[in-house]
Amino acid sequence: MQDLEFSEIVGLICKEDTRFDRKAYNFVRQALDHTVKETKRKNPERTGKSQHVTGAELLEGIRAHALEQFGPLTKTVLNKWGITRCADFGDIVFNLIEYNVFSKTENDRREDFANLYDFDEAFVKPYQPAGTRRVRQTGSA
C-alpha cells in the first residue's frame, strides 16, 4: 500500500474514531514492520510469504519499537496520541483491518490485545533507577 493511500485511509478512520491521533496509526504500521522483521530474524523457520504475527507478538514488537524510538518519553508520547493501554493498540489494529490495510486470520481477536502489559511496567520502569536502598546512619553510643 502506498503512503498516500495509507494516509487517506487513516484520515477516514480518524473521522470515524477520534480517540487516536493519526501518528498512532503510522507508529503501529511501523511497529508491525519492525515486529515482522524481528520475528523472521529470531525465527528463520518462519520465512515465506506469510508475515502474520499474533496480537501478543505485535504488542511485544510495539513495546520494543516504542522504547527504541521514544526512550523515557514513550508513555508520554503514546498517551498524547490517545493510547493508554494495550487494548488501544488492538483497537487501532482492528480499525486498520476494517479498512483492509491489515489482514487477520480467523483466530485473531481484538481481545488478544487486552492487558498483556501495564504501561508503567513496560514504558516507565525500564528508565527508573535500580532500587537503591538507603541505609540510615545512626549515631554510636
C-alpha positions in Angstrom: 0.0 0.0 0.0 1.3 3.4 -0.9 1.9 6.0 1.8 -0.6 8.4 0.2 -3.3 5.7 0.2 -2.4 4.8 3.8 -2.6 8.5 4.8 -6.0 8.9 3.2 -7.4 5.8 4.9 -6.1 6.9 8.3 -7.8 10.2 7.7 -11.1 8.4 7.1 -10.6 6.3 10.2 -9.8 9.3 12.4 -13.0 11.0 11.2 -15.0 7.9 12.4 -12.9 7.1 15.5 -11.5 10.3 17.1 -9.8 8.5 20.1 -6.4 8.2 18.5 -4.1 10.7 16.7 -3.0 9.9 13.1 0.5 9.5 14.4 -0.6 6.5 16.4 -1.7 4.7 13.2 1.7 5.5 11.5 3.5 4.2 14.5 1.5 0.9 14.7 2.3 0.4 11.0 6.0 1.0 11.6 5.9 -1.3 14.7 4.3 -4.0 12.6 7.1 -3.9 10.0 9.6 -3.9 12.9 7.9 -6.9 14.5 7.8 -8.9 11.3 11.5 -8.3 10.6 12.5 -9.2 14.2 10.3 -12.3 14.2 11.8 -13.5 11.0 15.3 -12.7 12.3 14.8 -14.6 15.5 12.8 -17.5 13.9 14.3 -18.2 10.4 11.9 -21.1 10.1 9.0 -18.6 9.8 10.2 -17.4 6.4 7.9 -17.5 3.5 5.1 -15.4 2.2 3.1 -15.1 5.5 4.1 -12.2 7.5 1.4 -12.7 10.1 2.1 -12.1 13.7 -0.1 -12.7 16.7 -1.6 -9.9 18.8 0.9 -10.8 21.6 3.8 -10.8 19.2 2.8 -7.4 17.9 2.4 -6.0 21.3 5.9 -7.1 22.3 7.1 -5.6 19.0 5.3 -2.4 19.7 6.9 -2.2 23.1 10.4 -2.7 21.8 9.9 -0.3 18.9 8.4 2.4 21.1 11.2 2.2 23.6 13.8 2.4 20.8 12.0 5.4 19.2 11.0 7.4 22.3 13.0 6.1 25.2 11.9 7.5 28.6 9.2 9.6 26.8 7.4 6.6 25.4 4.4 6.6 27.8 4.1 10.3 27.4 4.1 10.1 23.6 1.6 7.2 23.5 -0.7 8.9 25.9 -0.6 12.1 23.8 -1.8 10.1 20.9 -4.7 8.6 22.9 -3.0 5.3 23.7 -3.2 4.4 27.4 -3.4 0.6 27.4 -2.7 -2.4 25.3 -6.3 -2.7 24.2 -5.9 0.7 22.4 -3.4 -0.9 20.1 -5.9 -3.6 19.4 -8.5 -1.0 18.5 -6.0 0.7 16.1 -5.1 -2.7 14.5 -8.8 -3.7 14.1 -9.6 -0.2 12.6 -6.9 -0.9 10.0 -8.3 -4.4 9.4 -11.8 -3.0 8.8 -10.3 -0.8 6.0 -8.3 -3.7 4.6 -4.9 -2.2 5.4 -4.0 -5.1 7.7 -5.3 -8.6 7.5 -6.2 -11.1 10.1 -6.7 -14.8 10.5 -9.8 -16.5 11.8 -8.0 -16.9 15.2 -7.2 -13.2 15.6 -9.4 -11.3 18.1 -9.5 -7.8 19.5 -9.2 -9.4 22.9 -5.7 -10.7 22.0 -4.5 -7.2 22.8 -6.0 -6.9 26.2 -3.8 -6.4 29.3 -0.6 -8.0 28.0 1.4 -5.5 30.0 1.0 -2.5 32.2 2.2 0.8 30.6 4.1 1.9 33.7 5.9 -1.5 33.9 6.6 -1.6 30.2 7.5 2.0 29.4 8.4 3.8 32.7 10.1 1.2 34.9 12.9 0.5 32.4 14.1 4.1 32.9 13.8 4.3 36.7 17.0 3.9 38.7 17.6 0.5 40.1 16.1 0.1 43.6 18.8 1.6 45.7 18.0 1.1 49.4 19.1 3.9 51.6 20.7 2.9 54.8 20.1 5.3 57.7 23.1 6.1 59.7 22.5 6.1 63.4 24.9 7.6 65.8 27.1 5.4 68.0 26.6 5.4 71.8 
